[in-house]
Amino acid sequence: MGKVKVAFCMFAVILMLVGCTSAKTSTTAPAASGEPSASASPEASTGGAKVINLGKDVELASMDSAIATDGLSFEVIAATIEGLYTIDTDGVPQFAMAEKADLSEDGLSYTFTIRDAKWSNGTPVTAKDFEFAWKRLVSPETASEYSFIMGVAGVKNADAIVAGEKGIEELGVKAVDETTLTVELDRPVAFFTSLMAFPSFYPINEAFYNEKGTEYALTADALLANGPFKMKTWEVGGTAFYLEKNADYFDAGHIQVDGLNYKIIKDTQQSILAYENGDLDYVMLSGEQIANYQQSAEYHNIVAGYLWYLSPNLKVPGLENLNLRKALSLAYDKQAIVDEILKDGSIVADFAVPTLLATGPDGKDYRETAENYPGTDKTEALKYWEKAKEELGTEAIELELLFEDTESATLVAQFIQSEIETALPGVSFVLKSQPKKNRIELMQQGNYEVGLTRWGPDYADPMTYLDMWTMGSPNNYGLWEDRTYDELVNRASKGDLASKPAERWDVLKQAEAIVMDQAVIFPVYQKGNAVLIKPEVTGIEFHSVGVNVFYKSANKS
């Protein structure tokens, strides 16, 4: 396969194929058409079975669709479970567990017919599996960080339930019978069907869940699958896991490989060596490695939707000062980060809402008409620092910079430390490296000062970023509060502007301006992915929104 540079058309790209279409609101789905060790060579141990060996640089954090929050977890969950809809190669929602959907004229009521499908233990997938999973997601007992997304989807009473004002039995979802699911919305949501392909909305077999209890989704034996693959070997925190083809999948005839063999290798030099030795079919590149492989036919560059940024904890003394935050946000060279450190197609981020995320009512990408914000400016940064010193009554401040222990995050954190300490005399950063899961937990708990973090879009609308910084949001790590901002977001998400596209778009831009003007976050870059894929591997789909990678159409010759 030749060198490919891919531009995203709203949602997704499959190698060598790019396109955009629109979804329909009501239709009927078409009819469906020896296990290796995770550390051994799958082909060697399965007598020539078609297994794709995948190199990843972070651990698989969770296989619980209500608990997962990171990209790899979503990727693997989506490989094993399907919801009402899935996403095709162009990012357009297509039926999965639903075979039919009827939408009321007012856009407030869906009736889904569940197809004839089975879980990997032979039990049928039913409407009740969806009702149970959705109610579990919003239940206070689950304490899901993604409970908010039920309200984003507009499901009736979701926000009130999450807020503890109503019981889960009042959620607007009901299994009328084994194959009929009704969903009531409190407002029309244009991207509802796209959200239904996101793991938070996937079904859970209640009987199996109850049988496993607290062990649910913690081992391969405590998981069920209704999707293309099923988990065969895995332990939380392990360095390898294996998915095998799910013979009970309704569309099993479409699946062309026997398994997916994941290996967690954080050191990119080791992962490249494994790739060159033939132990891996897919690896991600970073830094100097990219220049070494850019001319290779196996090299691919993919623009992703992830926004990497620094999140200051405003409860930390000093960081409540706006001038200090502005000084920090302008003091590091973002262009050098993407050009000299990452070299993977990432682009400078001088914004809170990424490019190639969503198209507005004017038909233009959001960033085309949104405001441009200041980028690196060390002279202005120093001026802000001088003001901050006067206001804080100090000549120096020491802050801890938290980041995850991947090679790219480490290099970026070290560079930012050097840049800020040079540009702002008196400011010093102490580096704190943690495994990704620990880094996220520390930030969620507020036990950090400045954190290098990221967010990937769950759906194709600026709100997937902007609602993170509202009061009470579990993703508002810095604990910033602004009632004017909250009011704007509320009006655009479920208030008087929710059904007024043009006015809503303008308010979203106003909200982003507040985030940037208040230095709520310090944007760094929008991620690009540089990967190597063996020429015999085809059909891996890459998406910029929601689940980032799908393997349903993957093949290996």
FIBA-160492 format. One line per field, with one value per residue (C-alpha): residue in one letter; y negated, z negated, x negated. Coordinates in pm, 1 decimal. Each point is the difference from the previous one (the first is absolute). Layout:
% FIBA-160492
drenvo = (A, ...);
py = (Y, ...);
pz = (Z, ...);
px = (X, ...);
% end
This chain:
% FIBA-160492
drenvo = (M, G, K, V, K, V, A, F, C, M, F, A, V, I, L, M, L, V, G, C, T, S, A, K, T, S, T, T, A, P, A, A, S, G, E, P, S, A, S, A, S, P, E, A, S, T, G, G, A, K, V, I, N, L, G, K, D, V, E, L, A, S, M, D, S, A, I, A, T, D, G, L, S, F, E, V, I, A, A, T, I, E, G, L, Y, T, I, D, T, D, G, V, P, Q, F, A, M, A, E, K, A, D, L, S, E, D, G, L, S, Y, T, F, T, I, R, D, A, K, W, S, N, G, T, P, V, T, A, K, D, F, E, F, A, W, K, R, L, V, S, P, E, T, A, S, E, Y, S, F, I, M, G, V, A, G, V, K, N, A, D, A, I, V, A, G, E, K, G, I, E, E, L, G, V, K, A, V, D, E, T, T, L, T, V, E, L, D, R, P, V, A, F, F, T, S, L, M, A, F, P, S, F, Y, P, I, N, E, A, F, Y, N, E, K, G, T, E, Y, A, L, T, A, D, A, L, L, A, N, G, P, F, K, M, K, T, W, E, V, G, G, T, A, F, Y, L, E, K, N, A, D, Y, F, D, A, G, H, I, Q, V, D, G, L, N, Y, K, I, I, K, D, T, Q, Q, S, I, L, A, Y, E, N, G, D, L, D, Y, V, M, L, S, G, E, Q, I, A, N, Y, Q, Q, S, A, E, Y, H, N, I, V, A, G, Y, L, W, Y, L, S, P, N, L, K, V, P, G, L, E, N, L, N, L, R, K, A, L, S, L, A, Y, D, K, Q, A, I, V, D, E, I, L, K, D, G, S, I, V, A, D, F, A, V, P, T, L, L, A, T, G, P, D, G, K, D, Y, R, E, T, A, E, N, Y, P, G, T, D, K, T, E, A, L, K, Y, W, E, K, A, K, E, E, L, G, T, E, A, I, E, L, E, L, L, F, E, D, T, E, S, A, T, L, V, A, Q, F, I, Q, S, E, I, E, T, A, L, P, G, V, S, F, V, L, K, S, Q, P, K, K, N, R, I, E, L, M, Q, Q, G, N, Y, E, V, G, L, T, R, W, G, P, D, Y, A, D, P, M, T, Y, L, D, M, W, T, M, G, S, P, N, N, Y, G, L, W, E, D, R, T, Y, D, E, L, V, N, R, A, S, K, G, D, L, A, S, K, P, A, E, R, W, D, V, L, K, Q, A, E, A, I, V, M, D, Q, A, V, I, F, P, V, Y, Q, K, G, N, A, V, L, I, K, P, E, V, T, G, I, E, F, H, S, V, G, V, N, V, F, Y, K, S, A, N, K, S);
py = (0.0, -339.0, -298.8, -162.2, -344.3, -15.0, -293.4, 71.8, -65.7, -82.8, 335.5, 269.4, 145.4, 343.8, 34.7, -96.3, -102.5, -330.8, -115.1, -169.9, 83.9, -61.0, 231.6, 86.0, -13.2, 315.5, 306.2, 374.1, 177.5, 248.2, 367.3, 106.4, 207.6, 1113.6, -350.8, -163.0, -134.8, -377.3, -8.1, 260.3, -24.3, 60.9, 137.2, 245.6, 131.1, 16.7, 174.5, -294.3, -174.4, -360.9, -208.2, -372.0, -90.8, -348.5, -208.1, -252.2, -229.0, -8.2, 267.8, 104.3, -182.4, 133.5, 227.7, -131.3, -219.2, -211.3, -53.0, -34.1, -349.8, 40.0, 67.6, 348.4, 121.2, -132.3, 161.9, 346.2, -19.4, -94.1, 299.3, 230.9, -167.4, -183.8, -236.4, -99.7, -152.0, 31.0, -236.5, 73.4, -91.9, -354.0, -54.0, 35.1, 186.2, 340.3, 254.4, 255.8, 157.0, -199.5, 114.1, -273.0, -342.4, -218.6, -364.9, -200.8, -314.0, -226.2, 169.2, 95.1, 372.0, 290.1, 355.4, 253.2, 358.8, 217.9, 248.9, 373.7, 2.1, 192.1, -62.2, 219.3, 223.9, 80.1, -215.3, -243.7, -371.7, -169.0, -345.2, 58.6, 12.9, -360.4, -118.1, 158.8, -142.4, -351.1, -11.9, 135.0, -274.4, -279.8, 171.3, -184.2, 341.0, 45.0, -346.3, 4.3, -291.8, 37.5, -21.0, -350.6, 134.6, 135.7, -360.8, -103.5, 254.1, -172.4, 309.2, -110.1, -67.2, 99.0, -321.6, 1.3, 361.0, -71.8, -299.6, 223.7, -173.3, 302.8, 377.7, 211.1, 153.2, -336.1, 11.7, -27.3, 351.8, 304.8, 357.1, 48.2, 364.6, 210.5, -170.5, -346.4, -289.7, -345.6, -309.6, -331.0, -323.4, -334.7, -178.3, 96.7, 88.6, -8.5, 226.4, 254.3, 296.1, -75.8, 8.6, 339.9, 141.8, -121.3, 263.5, -171.4, 98.2, 364.9, 277.2, 212.5, 341.3, -50.9, 366.8, 34.3, -327.7, 115.1, 338.2, -158.3, -267.7, -207.0, 203.7, -114.6, -118.3, 58.9, 315.6, 171.8, 247.5, -287.3, -143.8, 69.8, -101.3, -58.1, -163.1, 113.1, 127.0, 130.1, -27.8, 321.9, -98.7, -318.1, -121.1, -360.4, -162.0, 277.4, -61.1, 213.4, 118.3, 192.4, -31.8, 289.8, -2.2, 29.9, 284.6, -111.4, -348.7, -54.2, -115.8, 245.9, 73.4, -354.4, 45.7, 103.0, 44.0, 257.5, -229.5, -321.6, 37.7, -311.6, -66.1, -296.2, -138.6, -348.8, -32.9, -91.6, 134.4, 340.1, -15.6, -89.9, 290.2, 233.1, -137.0, 46.6, 353.3, 86.6, 29.6, -298.7, -101.3, -346.6, -251.9, -369.5, -218.1, -307.7, -240.2, 89.0, 332.1, -179.8, -154.9, 344.5, 149.8, -284.4, 126.2, 356.3, 144.8, 126.9, -350.6, -170.4, -341.2, -51.4, -322.6, 87.0, -191.1, 6.9, -332.8, 5.3, -281.0, -106.4, -16.7, -231.3, 84.2, -329.6, 114.7, -0.7, -326.7, -224.6, 163.4, -190.0, -303.6, -67.9, -177.8, 299.5, 233.5, -221.3, -20.2, 378.0, 48.3, -218.2, 103.2, 321.9, 50.7, 216.0, 1.7, 151.6, 267.6, 115.4, -49.0, 110.9, 236.0, 166.1, -12.5, 209.9, -237.3, -167.4, -367.5, -297.5, -57.8, -360.5, 94.6, 202.6, 155.3, 192.4, -29.3, 262.0, 74.7, -141.3, -188.3, -293.9, -100.2, -206.7, 316.9, -106.0, 166.9, -154.6, -128.6, -185.0, -252.6, 15.4, -254.0, 37.9, -6.9, -102.6, 257.9, 12.3, -349.6, 2.7, -379.9, -26.6, 295.8, -184.2, -308.1, 212.3, 161.8, -340.6, -94.0, 333.5, -43.7, -339.4, 131.7, 313.7, -178.8, 245.6, 24.0, 374.5, 289.1, 373.8, 219.8, 372.7, 114.6, 334.6, 208.9, 361.5, 221.6, 45.1, -109.3, -281.1, -144.7, 14.0, -185.7, -264.0, -52.5, -35.8, -251.9, -206.5, -1.5, -134.2, -257.1, -145.9, -9.1, -184.6, -242.8, -76.8, -39.4, 100.3, 263.3, 357.9, 326.3, 328.7, 291.4, 287.6, 301.3, 252.8, 285.0, -137.8, 153.3, -150.7, -336.6, -8.8, 103.6, -269.8, -265.8, 121.8, -21.0, -348.0, 128.2, -183.5, -351.0, -14.4, 306.3, 88.7, 170.5, 56.8, 31.1, 183.2, -98.1, 233.1, -153.0, -248.8, -322.0, -269.5, 83.7, 320.3, -233.8, -300.8, 181.6, 131.4, -332.9, -48.6, 6.9, 355.6, 164.6, 299.0, -115.1, -348.5, 107.0, -355.2, -76.1, -324.9, -168.1, -261.0, -34.8, -201.1, 279.5, 263.6, -193.7, -22.7, 373.5, 84.1, -218.0, 165.8, 355.7, 18.2, -352.6, -251.2, 23.3, 379.0, -6.8, -319.3, 115.0, -335.4, -174.0, 305.6, 4.2, -362.0, 74.9, 294.6, -236.9, -240.7, 283.2, 102.2, -362.1, -2.7, 318.1, -144.7, -350.6, 141.7, 244.1, 285.3, 231.6, -51.2, 171.1, 173.4, 200.4, 189.1, 354.3, 158.7, 369.2, 135.6, 375.5, 289.6, 270.7, 311.3, 7.5, 329.8, -166.1, -193.6, -135.9, -154.7, -302.0, -319.8, -249.4, -345.1, 4.2, 255.2, 338.2, -68.6, 340.9, 278.6, 344.0, 149.9, -27.9, 73.4, 273.2, 155.9, 175.3);
pz = (0.0, 98.4, -216.2, -92.9, -135.3, -111.3, -59.4, -208.8, 150.1, -320.4, -170.4, 142.4, 242.7, 117.2, 157.2, 367.2, -32.2, -104.8, 28.5, -157.3, 10.3, -220.3, -223.0, 36.0, -289.2, 74.2, 198.9, -23.9, -40.6, 261.4, -91.3, -138.9, 182.7, -1241.1, -213.4, -25.5, -299.5, -11.2, -22.7, 265.6, 375.7, 78.6, 347.1, -139.4, -264.4, 213.0, 305.1, 239.5, -144.4, 117.3, -306.3, 2.5, -255.5, -139.3, -195.9, -248.9, -246.3, -285.1, -209.0, 55.4, -289.7, 2.4, 189.6, -180.7, 241.2, -288.4, -157.1, 299.4, 80.0, 229.9, 367.9, -22.2, -230.2, 240.3, 292.9, -157.7, -141.3, 348.1, 146.0, -231.7, -47.7, 234.1, -90.4, 190.1, 268.0, 122.5, 221.5, 362.9, 179.7, 61.5, -362.1, 77.6, -253.4, 119.0, -171.9, -225.4, -274.4, 127.9, 329.2, 20.0, -153.5, 8.8, -101.3, -96.4, 196.6, -290.8, -23.9, -363.8, 15.1, 152.6, 30.4, 73.9, 112.3, -128.7, 253.1, -58.7, -159.3, -275.0, -276.9, -0.7, -266.4, 238.0, -163.6, 221.2, 9.1, -114.9, -45.6, -374.5, 36.0, 120.4, -267.2, -271.5, 134.7, 43.1, -346.6, -147.6, 178.0, -166.8, -337.5, -282.8, -121.0, 320.2, -30.7, 369.2, 130.8, 319.1, -161.0, 143.7, 354.7, -49.1, -43.1, 302.5, 197.5, -126.9, -171.2, -214.3, -367.9, 38.8, -144.5, -292.5, -81.9, 14.1, -227.7, -248.3, 50.0, 148.9, -15.6, 280.8, 67.8, 150.3, 273.4, 345.0, 114.9, -11.8, 124.2, 119.5, 73.6, 91.6, 336.5, -42.9, -164.8, -36.6, -76.5, -102.7, 45.7, -167.3, 317.7, 357.5, 29.0, 350.5, -83.3, -203.3, 232.1, 9.5, -378.5, 2.1, 148.4, -303.7, -264.9, -285.2, 173.9, 58.0, -148.9, -305.0, -71.6, -344.0, -104.9, 88.1, -174.4, -318.0, 17.7, 13.9, -259.1, -95.9, 239.8, 303.5, 287.0, -193.0, 182.2, 331.1, -177.1, -141.7, 341.9, 262.4, 364.8, 265.5, 245.5, 253.4, -257.0, -356.4, -269.7, -43.4, -230.4, -208.9, -348.6, -118.2, 20.5, 220.2, 283.0, 254.9, 81.8, 278.1, 180.2, 209.8, 267.1, -151.8, 176.4, -157.6, 155.1, 227.8, 283.8, -65.8, 372.1, 51.8, -240.5, 193.8, -274.9, -277.5, -271.3, -123.9, -210.7, -206.5, -153.5, -230.8, 68.5, -138.7, 136.1, 366.0, 87.9, -128.8, 190.8, 322.0, -52.4, -49.8, 322.9, 195.4, -136.9, 121.0, -348.9, 57.9, 300.2, -130.5, -210.1, -73.4, 63.9, -176.4, 10.6, 203.9, 110.5, 222.3, 219.1, 41.7, 140.3, 178.4, 341.2, -75.1, 173.3, -343.3, -152.4, -50.9, -148.1, -146.9, -145.0, -319.9, -206.8, -332.0, -159.7, -233.7, -251.8, -340.8, -267.8, -294.6, -333.9, -110.1, -361.7, -12.8, -149.7, 279.7, 281.4, -90.9, 138.8, 360.0, 91.8, -112.4, 203.3, 307.5, -45.8, -12.7, 299.0, 229.2, -115.2, 192.3, 369.3, 134.8, 353.2, -126.7, -182.1, 314.2, 239.1, -206.9, -266.2, 128.7, 378.6, 43.1, 182.6, -317.4, 39.3, -233.8, -214.0, -77.0, -72.7, -230.5, 281.0, 260.8, 374.0, 216.3, -282.9, 106.2, 282.4, -85.2, 145.0, 255.4, 133.7, -121.6, -250.0, -345.1, -6.5, 330.4, -154.2, -366.8, -148.3, 23.9, -341.1, -97.9, 46.8, -140.5, -98.3, -253.8, -15.5, -100.2, -232.3, -189.9, -33.4, -148.3, -237.2, -122.4, -73.8, -172.3, -225.2, -112.2, -67.5, -177.7, -195.9, 101.1, 227.9, 50.0, 17.7, 25.6, 167.3, 56.8, 357.2, 15.0, 317.4, 108.0, 51.1, 376.4, 197.3, 186.3, -313.1, -184.3, 276.1, 26.3, -377.7, -17.7, 284.2, -157.7, -330.6, 169.3, 205.8, -289.2, -242.0, 262.4, 109.5, -350.5, -247.0, -344.6, 122.9, -50.1, 91.5, -181.0, 229.5, -120.0, 229.9, -58.5, 192.6, 192.9, -229.1, -308.0, 171.7, 77.7, -353.9, -153.1, 221.5, -68.4, -372.5, 30.7, -131.9, 249.9, 84.2, 378.2, 208.3, 360.7, 118.9, 306.8, 113.0, 301.0, 143.7, -81.2, 264.1, 285.9, -171.6, -184.7, -312.4, -39.9, -117.5, -135.7, -252.5, -170.5, -172.0, -156.3, -377.1, -122.6, 314.3, -88.8, 272.3, -143.4, -165.2, -79.0, -190.0, 189.2, -58.1, 209.3, -12.8, 322.9, 178.9, -149.9, 113.1, 357.6, 12.1, -148.0, 251.9, 286.4, -125.3, -132.5, -35.2, 230.6, 267.5, 28.2, 301.0, 158.0, 188.6, 110.3, -334.9, -185.0, 208.6, -92.8, -369.6, 20.7, 135.6, -287.2, -247.2, 151.8, -16.9, -375.4, -49.8, 195.9, -147.6, -353.1, 74.3, -136.1, 199.1, 180.8, 340.2, 137.5, 313.9, 194.8, 39.4, 317.6, 13.8, 186.6, 35.0, 175.7, 137.7, 172.6, 367.4, -47.4, -251.4, 148.9, -100.3, -338.8, -37.8, -173.0, -134.1, -148.8, -211.8, -254.5, 34.1, 185.0, 150.6, 133.4, 111.0, 132.4, 362.3, -67.4, 194.3, 18.9, 307.5);
px = (0.0, -143.1, -68.8, 329.7, 74.0, 358.7, 233.5, 306.5, 339.3, 191.3, -31.8, -215.6, -245.1, -87.0, -341.1, 15.8, 365.3, 155.0, 359.8, 297.9, 370.8, 300.0, 199.0, 367.8, 242.7, 197.2, -89.0, -46.3, -333.5, -123.1, -34.6, -336.1, -208.4, -1764.1, -28.4, -344.8, -184.6, 6.7, -376.0, -76.5, 22.4, 369.9, -68.7, -254.3, 237.2, 315.8, -136.0, 24.7, 306.1, 45.6, -86.5, -81.9, -268.0, 54.8, -250.5, 142.2, -177.2, 253.6, 167.8, 360.1, 162.5, 357.0, 236.2, 308.1, 196.3, 131.3, -343.5, -234.8, -123.8, -300.9, -57.3, -149.8, 277.5, 263.3, -182.5, -7.4, 352.4, 124.7, -182.1, 195.1, 338.0, 236.5, 278.6, 310.8, -221.4, -355.6, -201.9, -85.2, -322.2, 125.5, 101.7, 370.0, 219.1, 120.4, 222.3, -168.7, 214.5, 297.5, 148.9, 262.2, 62.3, 310.4, -20.8, 306.0, 85.4, -98.1, -340.6, 54.3, 69.5, -195.3, 126.3, -272.7, 47.0, -283.8, -136.3, -44.2, -345.1, -178.0, -246.5, -309.9, 158.6, 285.8, 268.6, 193.0, -68.9, 319.5, 146.9, -30.4, -380.1, 8.3, 242.0, -212.9, -328.3, 135.4, 152.1, -321.5, -196.8, 198.5, 35.1, -178.5, -119.7, -200.4, -156.6, -85.4, -202.9, 201.4, 343.2, 25.1, 8.5, 352.1, 110.1, -204.5, 203.6, 314.3, 142.6, 293.8, -78.6, -366.4, -141.4, 240.9, -90.8, -372.7, 58.8, 180.8, 334.0, 180.1, -31.2, -146.2, 341.7, 100.9, -264.5, 159.6, -84.6, 224.9, -11.1, 358.7, -77.6, -304.2, -50.7, 155.7, -182.1, 152.2, -203.8, 156.9, -195.1, 51.1, -110.9, -90.7, -370.0, -144.5, -295.1, 200.3, -61.8, -373.8, -9.4, 166.2, -322.0, -197.4, -88.2, 186.1, 325.4, -91.4, 217.1, -87.2, 149.4, 153.6, -2.6, -369.3, -81.9, 173.6, -170.9, -346.0, 71.4, -304.0, -215.4, 198.0, -225.5, -323.3, -113.4, 69.1, 229.7, 204.5, 84.6, 262.5, -13.3, 263.6, -239.9, -260.9, -251.2, -2.4, -263.0, -197.4, -286.9, -34.6, -74.5, 26.9, -342.9, -137.9, -244.4, 184.7, 350.8, 166.6, 333.9, 127.7, 267.3, 346.9, 179.8, 329.7, -15.6, 299.7, -225.4, -285.5, -28.3, -129.5, -293.6, -309.8, -260.6, -15.5, -123.4, -158.5, -313.9, -77.3, -339.5, -62.8, -347.7, -61.0, -353.5, 35.9, -345.9, 105.6, 327.6, -182.5, -238.7, 298.3, 152.0, -321.6, -35.3, 349.3, 151.8, 231.2, 209.5, 89.5, -192.8, 17.7, -304.3, -128.7, -291.7, -305.7, 147.7, 247.4, -269.8, -153.5, 320.1, 180.0, -101.5, 106.9, 304.9, 103.3, 13.6, 336.5, 79.5, 346.4, 143.1, 184.0, 254.0, -185.3, -88.2, -300.4, -10.6, -127.1, 266.4, -83.0, 161.1, 151.4, 13.9, -381.2, -134.7, -117.6, 191.6, 313.9, -185.7, 105.0, -322.9, -206.3, 216.3, -29.1, -377.1, -28.6, 228.3, -213.3, -347.9, -70.5, -68.8, 282.2, -137.6, -321.9, 198.7, 179.8, -294.3, -297.2, 137.7, 314.7, -53.8, 313.4, 230.8, 123.3, 88.1, -34.3, 309.6, 84.8, 360.5, 225.0, 207.2, -204.4, 11.7, 174.5, 243.8, 334.0, 169.2, 220.8, 336.3, -193.6, -164.9, -344.6, -229.6, 40.9, -357.7, 40.9, 237.9, -102.2, -238.9, -376.5, -170.0, -355.2, -270.4, -350.3, -115.8, -281.6, -19.7, 366.0, -42.1, -273.5, 222.4, 278.4, -250.5, -115.7, 361.6, 58.7, -304.9, 127.0, 351.2, -121.2, -270.7, -272.1, -300.9, 14.8, 242.9, -52.6, 260.4, 24.6, 65.6, 181.3, -16.7, 33.3, -301.2, 16.6, -303.9, 176.8, 166.5, -332.1, -183.9, 271.4, 7.6, -377.2, 2.7, 279.6, -189.1, -312.2, 189.6, 197.9, -291.9, -206.7, 271.8, 127.1, -290.9, 121.9, 244.2, -114.8, 169.8, -54.1, 80.8, 220.8, 36.1, 278.9, 163.8, 294.4, 262.3, -167.3, -37.0, 370.7, 95.3, -218.9, 154.2, 352.1, -68.7, -148.8, -333.7, -216.0, -119.6, -42.6, 81.4, -79.1, 316.1, 211.0, 358.8, 134.5, 340.3, 288.3, 226.8, -29.4, 98.7, -202.1, 199.9, -204.3, -278.2, 182.4, 217.5, -316.8, -60.9, 340.4, 35.7, 45.1, -133.6, -222.7, -238.8, -39.1, -324.2, -108.1, 323.3, 55.8, 335.5, 179.6, 377.6, 17.0, -182.0, 229.3, 305.8, -128.9, -75.1, 338.5, 183.5, -187.1, 36.0, 354.4, 135.9, 163.0, -270.9, -13.4, 233.0, -140.1, -312.1, -141.7, 48.0, -124.1, -319.4, -72.4, 48.2, -238.4, -264.3, 68.5, -46.5, -331.4, -116.5, 61.5, -203.1, -290.3, 16.8, 6.9, -285.1, 207.3, -226.3, -329.5, 38.3, -309.1, 79.7, 263.1, -123.3, -117.2, -80.1, -298.1, 28.6, -163.6, 227.7, -124.8, 105.8, 183.6, 235.2, 292.1, 338.6, -82.2, 228.4, -111.8, 254.4, -50.4, 316.7, 121.2, -169.9, -323.4, -79.7, 222.6, -116.2, 323.8, -116.9, -366.4, -176.1, -344.7, -128.0);
% end
